[in-house]
Amino acid sequence: MKSRWSAAVVALSVSGCLVAACGGNGGSPETGSAPAKPVIGVDYPRSDTDFWNSYISYVPKFAGELGADLKTTNSQNDIAKLTANVQSLVGQGVRGLVMAPQDTAAVAPTLQQLESKKIPVVLVDTRPDQGNAFMVVRADNRAYGEKACRYLGEKLKGQGKVVMLQGDLASINGRDRTEAFNDCMKQNYPGVKVFGEATNWDGAVASQKLSTVLTANPDVKGVYMQSSFALAGTLQVLKQRDLLVPPDDPKHVFVVSNDGIPQELKDIAAGNIDATVSQPADLYAKWALSYAKAAIDGKTFAPGKTDHDSTIVQVRPGLLEDQLAAPLVTLDGGTYAGIPSVKYDDKSLWGNNLS
């Protein structure tokens, strides 16, 4: 994962072409004739996880590098608060909005309202089930489920039982990760039985459900946590059952997470968990703000490869998504079922670069 930030580089130059440049105007999120101080509103989705707190810490840093003024709110995983926060930000005169709605169905009316007011919106991490936005900045969440499946499937040699601690199925992320993991297991590892447990991104619920499954199925050999929200509880449950043992111990339960927070990387090094998928909190902030400024500047984009190791795809008419790189992270940096991984101590990982 690379994190380049230079005005000398023409960012987001896609193979499908930067539409503004094709029209002869040129430019990128870092260049062009923007107002001296564009005002960008950012609604933080929550502040109860290490991942989102890291994202929150990156936002002012990159806003400063862009020369943008910020107005911020926090919707605390509540769609009603998000709606009210958007109204407040609009009232404060923001010219563009960045948000990460956790309920991807209920956000549609808010998007429609902003579109009618001609206020461009960039969505981070989640994609709306309906409605348009200037850009979605996220990683390929189906790839998260696929990578977790491949890693666990190889470690279990295609046989055994795994527990999938799902996020919220009201979220496109929860659905993507769940569907991809299940599809991959059915197609490639039919000898692995998957217990899918919905948790609503709640650590306490995840712990309780994992404990229940382990009571009935003490031979479970793998856990897929769809986010680091479940990390502490999962390790506690395994420790209580004397299953928190090194990877070379026959009792070891293989654990794969998603996020790439510093604690996950430490737990990989310690042998407590085995892998994670590094969801780029730094790049979410960087490119979301870049696209918001680009929208204010009147830029537009088209599908294709970018110069920051990602691909812009059109998910439906009126909605583009920049899918950022999110590597599998393991202890050895090996390749699993054709999927390469990055070592847990690699300096390219944002989780190794927090001050």
LUMVEX-702262 format. One record per residue (C-alpha): x negated, y negated, z negated; residue in three letters; residue number from 1. Coordinates in nm, 2 decimals. Each point is the difference from the previous one (the first is absolute). Layout:
// residues N
<pt px="X" py="Y" pz="Z" resn="ALA" resi="NUM"/>
...
***
This chain:
// residues 355
<pt px="0.00" py="0.00" pz="0.00" resn="MET" resi="1"/>
<pt px="-0.15" py="-0.33" pz="0.11" resn="LYS" resi="2"/>
<pt px="0.08" py="-0.34" pz="-0.14" resn="SER" resi="3"/>
<pt px="-0.14" py="-0.27" pz="0.23" resn="ARG" resi="4"/>
<pt px="0.11" py="-0.36" pz="-0.05" resn="TRP" resi="5"/>
<pt px="-0.17" py="-0.24" pz="0.23" resn="SER" resi="6"/>
<pt px="0.13" py="-0.29" pz="0.20" resn="ALA" resi="7"/>
<pt px="-0.25" py="0.09" pz="0.26" resn="ALA" resi="8"/>
<pt px="0.17" py="0.32" pz="0.08" resn="VAL" resi="9"/>
<pt px="0.32" py="-0.01" pz="0.21" resn="VAL" resi="10"/>
<pt px="0.22" py="0.20" pz="-0.23" resn="ALA" resi="11"/>
<pt px="0.28" py="0.23" pz="0.11" resn="LEU" resi="12"/>
<pt px="-0.11" py="0.01" pz="0.37" resn="SER" resi="13"/>
<pt px="0.21" py="0.29" pz="0.10" resn="VAL" resi="14"/>
<pt px="-0.05" py="0.22" pz="0.31" resn="SER" resi="15"/>
<pt px="0.36" py="-0.07" pz="0.09" resn="GLY" resi="16"/>
<pt px="-0.11" py="-0.37" pz="-0.01" resn="CYS" resi="17"/>
<pt px="0.06" py="-0.28" pz="-0.24" resn="LEU" resi="18"/>
<pt px="0.31" py="-0.15" pz="0.15" resn="VAL" resi="19"/>
<pt px="-0.08" py="-0.36" pz="-0.07" resn="ALA" resi="20"/>
<pt px="-0.34" py="0.05" pz="0.16" resn="ALA" resi="21"/>
<pt px="0.16" py="0.16" pz="0.31" resn="CYS" resi="22"/>
<pt px="0.21" py="-0.31" pz="0.03" resn="GLY" resi="23"/>
<pt px="-0.32" py="-0.21" pz="0.01" resn="GLY" resi="24"/>
<pt px="0.02" py="-0.14" pz="-0.36" resn="ASN" resi="25"/>
<pt px="-0.25" py="0.23" pz="-0.16" resn="GLY" resi="26"/>
<pt px="-0.04" py="0.02" pz="-0.37" resn="GLY" resi="27"/>
<pt px="0.02" py="0.24" pz="-0.29" resn="SER" resi="28"/>
<pt px="0.12" py="0.00" pz="-0.36" resn="PRO" resi="29"/>
<pt px="-0.32" py="-0.18" pz="-0.10" resn="GLU" resi="30"/>
<pt px="-0.02" py="-0.25" pz="0.29" resn="THR" resi="31"/>
<pt px="0.23" py="-0.24" pz="0.19" resn="GLY" resi="32"/>
<pt px="0.17" py="-0.32" pz="-0.07" resn="SER" resi="33"/>
<pt px="0.16" py="0.07" pz="-0.33" resn="ALA" resi="34"/>
<pt px="0.13" py="-0.26" pz="-0.25" resn="PRO" resi="35"/>
<pt px="-0.28" py="-0.10" pz="-0.24" resn="ALA" resi="36"/>
<pt px="0.18" py="0.17" pz="-0.29" resn="LYS" resi="37"/>
<pt px="0.27" py="0.24" pz="0.11" resn="PRO" resi="38"/>
<pt px="0.22" py="0.10" pz="-0.30" resn="VAL" resi="39"/>
<pt px="0.05" py="0.37" pz="-0.02" resn="ILE" resi="40"/>
<pt px="0.24" py="0.16" pz="-0.25" resn="GLY" resi="41"/>
<pt px="-0.10" py="0.34" pz="-0.14" resn="VAL" resi="42"/>
<pt px="0.23" py="0.22" pz="-0.21" resn="ASP" resi="43"/>
<pt px="-0.19" py="0.26" pz="-0.19" resn="TYR" resi="44"/>
<pt px="0.21" py="0.32" pz="-0.02" resn="PRO" resi="45"/>
<pt px="-0.11" py="0.11" pz="-0.35" resn="ARG" resi="46"/>
<pt px="-0.28" py="-0.04" pz="-0.25" resn="SER" resi="47"/>
<pt px="0.03" py="0.33" pz="-0.19" resn="ASP" resi="48"/>
<pt px="-0.26" py="0.21" pz="0.20" resn="THR" resi="49"/>
<pt px="-0.37" py="-0.04" pz="0.05" resn="ASP" resi="50"/>
<pt px="0.05" py="0.00" pz="0.38" resn="PHE" resi="51"/>
<pt px="0.24" py="-0.29" pz="0.01" resn="TRP" resi="52"/>
<pt px="-0.20" py="-0.19" pz="-0.26" resn="ASN" resi="53"/>
<pt px="-0.30" py="0.03" pz="0.22" resn="SER" resi="54"/>
<pt px="0.20" py="-0.12" pz="0.30" resn="TYR" resi="55"/>
<pt px="0.11" py="-0.30" pz="-0.21" resn="ILE" resi="56"/>
<pt px="-0.36" py="-0.08" pz="-0.08" resn="SER" resi="57"/>
<pt px="-0.10" py="0.00" pz="0.37" resn="TYR" resi="58"/>
<pt px="0.28" py="-0.24" pz="0.12" resn="VAL" resi="59"/>
<pt px="-0.14" py="-0.33" pz="-0.13" resn="PRO" resi="60"/>
<pt px="-0.35" py="0.09" pz="0.12" resn="LYS" resi="61"/>
<pt px="0.10" py="0.05" pz="0.36" resn="PHE" resi="62"/>
<pt px="0.24" py="-0.29" pz="-0.01" resn="ALA" resi="63"/>
<pt px="-0.29" py="-0.22" pz="-0.10" resn="GLY" resi="64"/>
<pt px="-0.21" py="0.13" pz="0.29" resn="GLU" resi="65"/>
<pt px="0.29" py="-0.08" pz="0.24" resn="LEU" resi="66"/>
<pt px="0.05" py="-0.34" pz="-0.14" resn="GLY" resi="67"/>
<pt px="0.36" py="0.07" pz="-0.09" resn="ALA" resi="68"/>
<pt px="0.20" py="-0.13" pz="-0.30" resn="ASP" resi="69"/>
<pt px="0.19" py="0.27" pz="-0.19" resn="LEU" resi="70"/>
<pt px="0.34" py="0.02" pz="-0.17" resn="LYS" resi="71"/>
<pt px="0.04" py="0.33" pz="-0.18" resn="THR" resi="72"/>
<pt px="0.27" py="0.20" pz="-0.18" resn="THR" resi="73"/>
<pt px="0.04" py="0.35" pz="-0.14" resn="ASN" resi="74"/>
<pt px="0.31" py="0.21" pz="0.07" resn="SER" resi="75"/>
<pt px="-0.09" py="0.28" pz="-0.24" resn="GLN" resi="76"/>
<pt px="0.13" py="0.28" pz="0.21" resn="ASN" resi="77"/>
<pt px="0.35" py="-0.16" pz="0.00" resn="ASP" resi="78"/>
<pt px="0.17" py="-0.09" pz="0.33" resn="ILE" resi="79"/>
<pt px="0.22" py="-0.25" pz="-0.16" resn="ALA" resi="80"/>
<pt px="-0.30" py="-0.19" pz="-0.14" resn="LYS" resi="81"/>
<pt px="-0.16" py="0.02" pz="0.34" resn="LEU" resi="82"/>
<pt px="0.30" py="-0.16" pz="0.16" resn="THR" resi="83"/>
<pt px="0.00" py="-0.28" pz="-0.26" resn="ALA" resi="84"/>
<pt px="-0.37" py="-0.05" pz="0.03" resn="ASN" resi="85"/>
<pt px="0.02" py="-0.04" pz="0.38" resn="VAL" resi="86"/>
<pt px="0.27" py="-0.27" pz="-0.05" resn="GLN" resi="87"/>
<pt px="-0.23" py="-0.17" pz="-0.24" resn="SER" resi="88"/>
<pt px="-0.30" py="0.01" pz="0.23" resn="LEU" resi="89"/>
<pt px="0.20" py="-0.12" pz="0.30" resn="VAL" resi="90"/>
<pt px="0.12" py="-0.29" pz="-0.22" resn="GLY" resi="91"/>
<pt px="-0.37" py="-0.08" pz="-0.07" resn="GLN" resi="92"/>
<pt px="-0.06" py="-0.05" pz="0.37" resn="GLY" resi="93"/>
<pt px="-0.21" py="0.31" pz="0.08" resn="VAL" resi="94"/>
<pt px="-0.06" py="0.04" pz="0.38" resn="ARG" resi="95"/>
<pt px="-0.07" py="0.37" pz="-0.02" resn="GLY" resi="96"/>
<pt px="0.07" py="0.28" pz="-0.24" resn="LEU" resi="97"/>
<pt px="-0.18" py="0.32" pz="-0.10" resn="VAL" resi="98"/>
<pt px="0.19" py="0.26" pz="-0.20" resn="MET" resi="99"/>
<pt px="-0.01" py="0.37" pz="-0.08" resn="ALA" resi="100"/>
<pt px="0.36" py="0.11" pz="-0.06" resn="PRO" resi="101"/>
<pt px="0.02" py="0.33" pz="-0.19" resn="GLN" resi="102"/>
<pt px="0.35" py="0.07" pz="0.11" resn="ASP" resi="103"/>
<pt px="-0.04" py="0.00" pz="0.38" resn="THR" resi="104"/>
<pt px="0.37" py="0.03" pz="0.07" resn="ALA" resi="105"/>
<pt px="0.14" py="-0.28" pz="-0.22" resn="ALA" resi="106"/>
<pt px="-0.24" py="-0.26" pz="0.13" resn="VAL" resi="107"/>
<pt px="0.17" py="-0.03" pz="0.34" resn="ALA" resi="108"/>
<pt px="0.23" py="-0.29" pz="-0.09" resn="PRO" resi="109"/>
<pt px="-0.29" py="-0.20" pz="-0.13" resn="THR" resi="110"/>
<pt px="-0.20" py="0.06" pz="0.32" resn="LEU" resi="111"/>
<pt px="0.30" py="-0.11" pz="0.21" resn="GLN" resi="112"/>
<pt px="0.04" py="-0.32" pz="-0.20" resn="GLN" resi="113"/>
<pt px="-0.37" py="-0.09" pz="0.04" resn="LEU" resi="114"/>
<pt px="0.02" py="0.08" pz="0.38" resn="GLU" resi="115"/>
<pt px="0.29" py="-0.24" pz="0.03" resn="SER" resi="116"/>
<pt px="-0.21" py="-0.27" pz="-0.18" resn="LYS" resi="117"/>
<pt px="-0.29" py="0.07" pz="0.24" resn="LYS" resi="118"/>
<pt px="-0.23" py="0.08" pz="-0.30" resn="ILE" resi="119"/>
<pt px="-0.24" py="0.28" pz="0.11" resn="PRO" resi="120"/>
<pt px="-0.04" py="0.30" pz="-0.23" resn="VAL" resi="121"/>
<pt px="-0.28" py="0.24" pz="-0.05" resn="VAL" resi="122"/>
<pt px="0.07" py="0.32" pz="-0.18" resn="LEU" resi="123"/>
<pt px="-0.27" py="0.18" pz="-0.20" resn="VAL" resi="124"/>
<pt px="-0.01" py="0.37" pz="-0.07" resn="ASP" resi="125"/>
<pt px="0.36" py="0.06" pz="0.09" resn="THR" resi="126"/>
<pt px="0.20" py="-0.01" pz="0.32" resn="ARG" resi="127"/>
<pt px="0.37" py="-0.11" pz="-0.01" resn="PRO" resi="128"/>
<pt px="0.26" py="0.26" pz="0.11" resn="ASP" resi="129"/>
<pt px="0.18" py="-0.28" pz="0.19" resn="GLN" resi="130"/>
<pt px="-0.09" py="-0.36" pz="0.09" resn="GLY" resi="131"/>
<pt px="-0.29" py="-0.18" pz="0.17" resn="ASN" resi="132"/>
<pt px="-0.32" py="-0.14" pz="-0.13" resn="ALA" resi="133"/>
<pt px="-0.30" py="-0.17" pz="0.16" resn="PHE" resi="134"/>
<pt px="-0.23" py="0.29" pz="-0.10" resn="MET" resi="135"/>
<pt px="-0.01" py="0.30" pz="-0.24" resn="VAL" resi="136"/>
<pt px="-0.34" py="0.06" pz="-0.16" resn="VAL" resi="137"/>
<pt px="-0.03" py="0.35" pz="-0.13" resn="ARG" resi="138"/>
<pt px="-0.18" py="0.33" pz="0.05" resn="ALA" resi="139"/>
<pt px="0.14" py="0.30" pz="0.18" resn="ASP" resi="140"/>
<pt px="0.19" py="0.15" pz="-0.30" resn="ASN" resi="141"/>
<pt px="0.07" py="0.32" pz="0.19" resn="ARG" resi="142"/>
<pt px="-0.37" py="0.05" pz="0.02" resn="ALA" resi="143"/>
<pt px="-0.02" py="-0.03" pz="-0.38" resn="TYR" resi="144"/>
<pt px="0.23" py="0.31" pz="-0.03" resn="GLY" resi="145"/>
<pt px="-0.18" py="0.18" pz="0.28" resn="GLU" resi="146"/>
<pt px="-0.35" py="-0.06" pz="-0.16" resn="LYS" resi="147"/>
<pt px="0.12" py="0.12" pz="-0.34" resn="ALA" resi="148"/>
<pt px="0.16" py="0.31" pz="0.16" resn="CYS" resi="149"/>
<pt px="-0.31" py="0.09" pz="0.19" resn="ARG" resi="150"/>
<pt px="-0.23" py="-0.04" pz="-0.30" resn="TYR" resi="151"/>
<pt px="0.22" py="0.20" pz="-0.24" resn="LEU" resi="152"/>
<pt px="0.08" py="0.26" pz="0.27" resn="GLY" resi="153"/>
<pt px="-0.37" py="0.06" pz="0.06" resn="GLU" resi="154"/>
<pt px="-0.09" py="0.01" pz="-0.37" resn="LYS" resi="155"/>
<pt px="0.28" py="0.25" pz="-0.07" resn="LEU" resi="156"/>
<pt px="-0.09" py="0.20" pz="0.30" resn="LYS" resi="157"/>
<pt px="0.36" py="-0.02" pz="0.13" resn="GLY" resi="158"/>
<pt px="0.15" py="0.17" pz="-0.30" resn="GLN" resi="159"/>
<pt px="0.16" py="-0.10" pz="-0.33" resn="GLY" resi="160"/>
<pt px="0.22" py="-0.27" pz="-0.16" resn="LYS" resi="161"/>
<pt px="-0.03" py="-0.38" pz="0.00" resn="VAL" resi="162"/>
<pt px="0.20" py="-0.28" pz="-0.16" resn="VAL" resi="163"/>
<pt px="0.06" py="-0.31" pz="0.21" resn="MET" resi="164"/>
<pt px="0.08" py="-0.30" pz="-0.23" resn="LEU" resi="165"/>
<pt px="0.19" py="-0.21" pz="0.25" resn="GLN" resi="166"/>
<pt px="0.04" py="-0.38" pz="-0.02" resn="GLY" resi="167"/>
<pt px="0.34" py="-0.16" pz="0.06" resn="ASP" resi="168"/>
<pt px="0.18" py="0.15" pz="0.30" resn="LEU" resi="169"/>
<pt px="0.18" py="-0.34" pz="0.03" resn="ALA" resi="170"/>
<pt px="-0.35" py="-0.12" pz="0.13" resn="SER" resi="171"/>
<pt px="-0.13" py="0.08" pz="0.34" resn="ILE" resi="172"/>
<pt px="-0.33" py="0.08" pz="-0.16" resn="ASN" resi="173"/>
<pt px="0.15" py="0.27" pz="-0.22" resn="GLY" resi="174"/>
<pt px="0.19" py="0.15" pz="0.29" resn="ARG" resi="175"/>
<pt px="-0.30" py="-0.01" pz="0.24" resn="ASP" resi="176"/>
<pt px="-0.24" py="0.16" pz="-0.25" resn="ARG" resi="177"/>
<pt px="0.26" py="0.26" pz="-0.10" resn="THR" resi="178"/>
<pt px="0.11" py="0.10" pz="0.35" resn="GLU" resi="179"/>
<pt px="-0.36" py="0.02" pz="0.13" resn="ALA" resi="180"/>
<pt px="-0.12" py="0.21" pz="-0.29" resn="PHE" resi="181"/>
<pt px="0.29" py="0.24" pz="0.04" resn="ASN" resi="182"/>
<pt px="-0.03" py="0.02" pz="0.37" resn="ASP" resi="183"/>
<pt px="-0.37" py="0.07" pz="-0.01" resn="CYS" resi="184"/>
<pt px="0.04" py="0.27" pz="-0.27" resn="MET" resi="185"/>
<pt px="0.27" py="0.18" pz="0.20" resn="LYS" resi="186"/>
<pt px="-0.19" py="-0.01" pz="0.32" resn="GLN" resi="187"/>
<pt px="-0.35" py="0.07" pz="-0.12" resn="ASN" resi="188"/>
<pt px="0.02" py="0.16" pz="-0.35" resn="TYR" resi="189"/>
<pt px="0.33" py="0.20" pz="-0.01" resn="PRO" resi="190"/>
<pt px="-0.14" py="0.20" pz="-0.30" resn="GLY" resi="191"/>
<pt px="0.00" py="-0.31" pz="-0.22" resn="VAL" resi="192"/>
<pt px="0.32" py="-0.07" pz="-0.19" resn="LYS" resi="193"/>
<pt px="0.07" py="-0.37" pz="-0.06" resn="VAL" resi="194"/>
<pt px="0.20" py="-0.13" pz="-0.30" resn="PHE" resi="195"/>
<pt px="0.11" py="-0.35" pz="0.10" resn="GLY" resi="196"/>
<pt px="0.08" py="-0.22" pz="-0.30" resn="GLU" resi="197"/>
<pt px="0.15" py="-0.35" pz="0.04" resn="ALA" resi="198"/>
<pt px="-0.15" py="-0.25" pz="-0.25" resn="THR" resi="199"/>
<pt px="0.11" py="-0.35" pz="0.12" resn="ASN" resi="200"/>
<pt px="-0.37" py="-0.10" pz="-0.04" resn="TRP" resi="201"/>
<pt px="0.04" py="0.04" pz="-0.38" resn="ASP" resi="202"/>
<pt px="-0.29" py="0.16" pz="-0.19" resn="GLY" resi="203"/>
<pt px="0.21" py="0.12" pz="-0.29" resn="ALA" resi="204"/>
<pt px="0.24" py="0.17" pz="0.23" resn="VAL" resi="205"/>
<pt px="-0.29" py="0.16" pz="0.20" resn="ALA" resi="206"/>
<pt px="-0.15" py="0.14" pz="-0.32" resn="SER" resi="207"/>
<pt px="0.33" py="0.15" pz="-0.12" resn="GLN" resi="208"/>
<pt px="0.07" py="0.16" pz="0.33" resn="LYS" resi="209"/>
<pt px="-0.35" py="0.14" pz="0.04" resn="LEU" resi="210"/>
<pt px="0.02" py="0.15" pz="-0.35" resn="SER" resi="211"/>
<pt px="0.33" py="0.16" pz="0.08" resn="THR" resi="212"/>
<pt px="-0.12" py="0.16" pz="0.32" resn="VAL" resi="213"/>
<pt px="-0.32" py="0.13" pz="-0.17" resn="LEU" resi="214"/>
<pt px="0.21" py="0.16" pz="-0.28" resn="THR" resi="215"/>
<pt px="0.19" py="0.20" pz="0.26" resn="ALA" resi="216"/>
<pt px="-0.29" py="0.05" pz="0.23" resn="ASN" resi="217"/>
<pt px="-0.33" py="0.02" pz="-0.20" resn="PRO" resi="218"/>
<pt px="-0.18" py="0.12" pz="0.32" resn="ASP" resi="219"/>
<pt px="0.03" py="-0.34" pz="0.17" resn="VAL" resi="220"/>
<pt px="-0.34" py="-0.07" pz="0.16" resn="LYS" resi="221"/>
<pt px="0.05" py="-0.34" pz="0.16" resn="GLY" resi="222"/>
<pt px="0.15" py="-0.34" pz="-0.06" resn="VAL" resi="223"/>
<pt px="0.06" py="-0.28" pz="0.25" resn="TYR" resi="224"/>
<pt px="0.07" py="-0.34" pz="-0.16" resn="MET" resi="225"/>
<pt px="0.13" py="-0.24" pz="0.25" resn="GLN" resi="226"/>
<pt px="-0.15" py="-0.29" pz="-0.19" resn="SER" resi="227"/>
<pt px="-0.23" py="-0.06" pz="-0.30" resn="SER" resi="228"/>
<pt px="0.30" py="-0.09" pz="-0.21" resn="PHE" resi="229"/>
<pt px="0.00" py="0.36" pz="-0.10" resn="ALA" resi="230"/>
<pt px="-0.37" py="0.04" pz="-0.07" resn="LEU" resi="231"/>
<pt px="-0.02" py="-0.04" pz="-0.38" resn="ALA" resi="232"/>
<pt px="0.31" py="0.21" pz="-0.06" resn="GLY" resi="233"/>
<pt px="-0.11" py="0.28" pz="0.23" resn="THR" resi="234"/>
<pt px="-0.34" py="0.03" pz="-0.17" resn="LEU" resi="235"/>
<pt px="0.16" py="-0.01" pz="-0.34" resn="GLN" resi="236"/>
<pt px="0.24" py="0.29" pz="0.09" resn="VAL" resi="237"/>
<pt px="-0.29" py="0.20" pz="0.15" resn="LEU" resi="238"/>
<pt px="-0.21" py="-0.06" pz="-0.31" resn="LYS" resi="239"/>
<pt px="0.28" py="0.11" pz="-0.24" resn="GLN" resi="240"/>
<pt px="0.02" py="0.33" pz="0.19" resn="ARG" resi="241"/>
<pt px="-0.38" py="0.05" pz="0.01" resn="ASP" resi="242"/>
<pt px="0.00" py="-0.04" pz="0.37" resn="LEU" resi="243"/>
<pt px="-0.21" py="-0.31" pz="0.02" resn="LEU" resi="244"/>
<pt px="-0.32" py="0.19" pz="0.08" resn="VAL" resi="245"/>
<pt px="-0.28" py="-0.04" pz="0.26" resn="PRO" resi="246"/>
<pt px="0.07" py="0.09" pz="0.36" resn="PRO" resi="247"/>
<pt px="-0.21" py="0.32" pz="-0.02" resn="ASP" resi="248"/>
<pt px="0.21" py="0.13" pz="-0.29" resn="ASP" resi="249"/>
<pt px="0.26" py="0.26" pz="0.12" resn="PRO" resi="250"/>
<pt px="0.27" py="-0.19" pz="-0.20" resn="LYS" resi="251"/>
<pt px="-0.06" py="-0.33" pz="0.18" resn="HIS" resi="252"/>
<pt px="0.30" py="-0.16" pz="0.15" resn="VAL" resi="253"/>
<pt px="-0.09" py="-0.20" pz="0.32" resn="PHE" resi="254"/>
<pt px="0.14" py="-0.35" pz="-0.02" resn="VAL" resi="255"/>
<pt px="0.03" py="-0.25" pz="0.29" resn="VAL" resi="256"/>
<pt px="0.11" py="-0.36" pz="-0.05" resn="SER" resi="257"/>
<pt px="0.07" py="-0.31" pz="0.21" resn="ASN" resi="258"/>
<pt px="-0.14" py="-0.35" pz="-0.05" resn="ASP" resi="259"/>
<pt px="-0.37" py="0.01" pz="-0.06" resn="GLY" resi="260"/>
<pt px="0.00" py="-0.20" pz="-0.32" resn="ILE" resi="261"/>
<pt px="-0.33" py="-0.01" pz="-0.20" resn="PRO" resi="262"/>
<pt px="0.14" py="0.25" pz="-0.26" resn="GLN" resi="263"/>
<pt px="0.07" py="0.26" pz="0.27" resn="GLU" resi="264"/>
<pt px="-0.35" py="-0.03" pz="0.13" resn="LEU" resi="265"/>
<pt px="-0.14" py="0.05" pz="-0.35" resn="LYS" resi="266"/>
<pt px="0.23" py="0.30" pz="-0.05" resn="ASP" resi="267"/>
<pt px="-0.12" py="0.16" pz="0.33" resn="ILE" resi="268"/>
<pt px="-0.36" py="-0.04" pz="-0.13" resn="ALA" resi="269"/>
<pt px="0.10" py="0.16" pz="-0.33" resn="ALA" resi="270"/>
<pt px="0.17" py="0.29" pz="0.16" resn="GLY" resi="271"/>
<pt px="0.34" py="-0.09" pz="-0.14" resn="ASN" resi="272"/>
<pt px="0.16" py="-0.05" pz="0.34" resn="ILE" resi="273"/>
<pt px="-0.13" py="0.11" pz="0.34" resn="ASP" resi="274"/>
<pt px="0.10" py="-0.26" pz="0.26" resn="ALA" resi="275"/>
<pt px="0.19" py="-0.32" pz="0.07" resn="THR" resi="276"/>
<pt px="0.09" py="-0.20" pz="0.31" resn="VAL" resi="277"/>
<pt px="-0.13" py="-0.35" pz="-0.03" resn="SER" resi="278"/>
<pt px="0.28" py="-0.25" pz="0.06" resn="GLN" resi="279"/>
<pt px="-0.18" py="-0.32" pz="0.08" resn="PRO" resi="280"/>
<pt px="0.12" py="-0.26" pz="-0.25" resn="ALA" resi="281"/>
<pt px="-0.26" py="-0.25" pz="0.11" resn="ASP" resi="282"/>
<pt px="0.09" py="0.03" pz="0.37" resn="LEU" resi="283"/>
<pt px="0.37" py="-0.02" pz="-0.07" resn="TYR" resi="284"/>
<pt px="-0.05" py="-0.34" pz="-0.15" resn="ALA" resi="285"/>
<pt px="-0.25" py="-0.11" pz="0.26" resn="LYS" resi="286"/>
<pt px="0.20" py="0.09" pz="0.31" resn="TRP" resi="287"/>
<pt px="0.34" py="-0.09" pz="-0.14" resn="ALA" resi="288"/>
<pt px="-0.11" py="-0.35" pz="-0.07" resn="LEU" resi="289"/>
<pt px="-0.18" py="-0.02" pz="0.34" resn="SER" resi="290"/>
<pt px="0.31" py="0.10" pz="0.19" resn="TYR" resi="291"/>
<pt px="0.21" py="-0.24" pz="-0.21" resn="ALA" resi="292"/>
<pt px="-0.23" py="-0.28" pz="0.10" resn="LYS" resi="293"/>
<pt px="0.00" py="0.12" pz="0.36" resn="ALA" resi="294"/>
<pt px="0.38" py="-0.01" pz="0.01" resn="ALA" resi="295"/>
<pt px="0.00" py="-0.36" pz="-0.13" resn="ILE" resi="296"/>
<pt px="-0.26" py="-0.08" pz="0.27" resn="ASP" resi="297"/>
<pt px="0.24" py="0.14" pz="0.27" resn="GLY" resi="298"/>
<pt px="-0.21" py="0.31" pz="0.08" resn="LYS" resi="299"/>
<pt px="0.15" py="0.32" pz="0.12" resn="THR" resi="300"/>
<pt px="-0.14" py="0.35" pz="0.03" resn="PHE" resi="301"/>
<pt px="0.05" py="0.32" pz="0.20" resn="ALA" resi="302"/>
<pt px="-0.06" py="0.37" pz="-0.07" resn="PRO" resi="303"/>
<pt px="-0.35" py="0.13" pz="0.03" resn="GLY" resi="304"/>
<pt px="-0.33" py="0.06" pz="-0.18" resn="LYS" resi="305"/>
<pt px="-0.14" py="-0.28" pz="-0.21" resn="THR" resi="306"/>
<pt px="-0.36" py="-0.08" pz="-0.09" resn="ASP" resi="307"/>
<pt px="0.05" py="0.09" pz="-0.36" resn="HIS" resi="308"/>
<pt px="0.04" py="0.37" pz="0.03" resn="ASP" resi="309"/>
<pt px="0.38" py="0.00" pz="0.03" resn="SER" resi="310"/>
<pt px="0.27" py="0.03" pz="0.26" resn="THR" resi="311"/>
<pt px="0.30" py="-0.22" pz="0.05" resn="ILE" resi="312"/>
<pt px="0.31" py="0.21" pz="0.10" resn="VAL" resi="313"/>
<pt px="0.35" py="-0.10" pz="0.09" resn="GLN" resi="314"/>
<pt px="0.22" py="0.19" pz="-0.24" resn="VAL" resi="315"/>
<pt px="0.32" py="-0.13" pz="0.17" resn="ARG" resi="316"/>
<pt px="0.10" py="-0.31" pz="0.20" resn="PRO" resi="317"/>
<pt px="-0.08" py="-0.31" pz="-0.20" resn="GLY" resi="318"/>
<pt px="-0.24" py="0.17" pz="-0.25" resn="LEU" resi="319"/>
<pt px="-0.37" py="0.05" pz="0.03" resn="LEU" resi="320"/>
<pt px="-0.21" py="0.18" pz="-0.26" resn="GLU" resi="321"/>
<pt px="-0.38" py="-0.03" pz="-0.05" resn="ASP" resi="322"/>
<pt px="-0.10" py="0.34" pz="-0.13" resn="GLN" resi="323"/>
<pt px="-0.32" py="-0.04" pz="-0.20" resn="LEU" resi="324"/>
<pt px="-0.25" py="0.27" pz="-0.07" resn="ALA" resi="325"/>
<pt px="0.06" py="0.21" pz="-0.31" resn="ALA" resi="326"/>
<pt px="-0.27" py="0.27" pz="-0.04" resn="PRO" resi="327"/>
<pt px="0.02" py="0.32" pz="-0.20" resn="LEU" resi="328"/>
<pt px="-0.24" py="-0.02" pz="-0.29" resn="VAL" resi="329"/>
<pt px="-0.17" py="0.30" pz="-0.16" resn="THR" resi="330"/>
<pt px="-0.29" py="0.10" pz="-0.22" resn="LEU" resi="331"/>
<pt px="-0.22" py="0.13" pz="0.29" resn="ASP" resi="332"/>
<pt px="0.12" py="-0.21" pz="0.30" resn="GLY" resi="333"/>
<pt px="0.06" py="0.32" pz="0.19" resn="GLY" resi="334"/>
<pt px="0.24" py="0.08" pz="0.28" resn="THR" resi="335"/>
<pt px="0.32" py="0.19" pz="-0.08" resn="TYR" resi="336"/>
<pt px="0.21" py="0.16" pz="0.28" resn="ALA" resi="337"/>
<pt px="-0.15" py="-0.24" pz="0.24" resn="GLY" resi="338"/>
<pt px="0.06" py="-0.31" pz="-0.22" resn="ILE" resi="339"/>
<pt px="-0.32" py="-0.18" pz="-0.10" resn="PRO" resi="340"/>
<pt px="-0.03" py="-0.15" pz="-0.35" resn="SER" resi="341"/>
<pt px="-0.20" py="-0.27" pz="-0.17" resn="VAL" resi="342"/>
<pt px="-0.21" py="0.06" pz="-0.31" resn="LYS" resi="343"/>
<pt px="0.15" py="-0.14" pz="-0.32" resn="TYR" resi="344"/>
<pt px="-0.30" py="-0.23" pz="-0.05" resn="ASP" resi="345"/>
<pt px="0.00" py="-0.15" pz="0.35" resn="ASP" resi="346"/>
<pt px="-0.04" py="-0.37" pz="-0.02" resn="LYS" resi="347"/>
<pt px="0.24" py="-0.06" pz="0.29" resn="SER" resi="348"/>
<pt px="0.29" py="0.10" pz="-0.24" resn="LEU" resi="349"/>
<pt px="0.17" py="-0.30" pz="-0.15" resn="TRP" resi="350"/>
<pt px="0.03" py="0.19" pz="-0.33" resn="GLY" resi="351"/>
<pt px="-0.38" py="-0.01" pz="-0.03" resn="ASN" resi="352"/>
<pt px="-0.02" py="-0.38" pz="0.06" resn="ASN" resi="353"/>
<pt px="0.22" py="-0.16" pz="-0.26" resn="LEU" resi="354"/>
<pt px="-0.19" py="-0.25" pz="-0.22" resn="SER" resi="355"/>
***
